Amino acid sequence: MDDKNRVKDCLSKIAFSSQHLLALINDVLDMSKIEEGKLSINHEPFQLPQLIESIVSAMHSQATAKGSTFECIQDVSSEVLIGDSLRVNQILLNLLSNSVKFTPAGGTIRLSMRQSPVKDSRTNVVFTVSDTGIGMSEEFMEHLFNPFEQEDGTISRKYGGTGLGMAITHNLVGLLGGSIHVKSKSGQGTTFTVQLPFGVPQNPSEVSERKFENIRVLVVDDDESTCTHASLLLEKMGIDTR
């Protein structure tokens, strides 16, 4: 206990192991719900810019920590959409986390969005996640969306992961009524294209003015700037943060 460096090293290993275990449990639970048809999908109005800002804030810090560049390009006209923001967030974070994980220092990760014209209060948004990472072989891409699939044993040892993230992502996209496609070559990066349908409220201004009253949120993260950014977004929604 007197060796502070040793204690620090032990605590960091405990924190990493617990986060890995929690991610594994969450992935297994999500996969179980999907296979049993018990995963519910919500259809509620949400602010797309706020969703994207929170994702960009989280991924930018992760990419910077690895010495990579993160970019975000938006071409979306509707700020308020109707759909399941939680599942959209989960899909994008799964794809972007993989891009950051498999992109060496000096590489680039990019998130781009493009919206189709609104027709009968419906629209599609195409999310593209691309990177300049290690890529995948054509043989592996045939099994990419199968549970517990990883290209080889060295991937698990070097990068970690459960092999469930892409299977969950594929199933979530299907449950939302969308489609997902991948292009990749070994050593030349990967591009995922996800198209999702959304509803568009007839009076988006009324939705955007809704406030959350009498709600307090504790914002906690290792990165101070991330906490500040999250607090600002929540305060704009009328939520008291600490």
Secondary structure, DSSP 8 states (H G I E B T S, - for coil): ---HHHHHHHHHHHHHHHHHHHHHHHHHHHHHHHHTT------EEEEHHHHHHHHHHHHHHHHHHTT-EEEEEEE---SEEEE-HHHHHHHHHHHHHHHHHTS-TT-EEEEEEEE---BTTEEEEEEEEEE-S----HHHHTTTTSTT--S-HHHHHHH---S-HHHHHHHHHHHTT-EEEEEE-TTS-EEEEEEEEEE--S-HHHHHT----S-EE----SSHHHHHHHHHHHHHTT-EE-
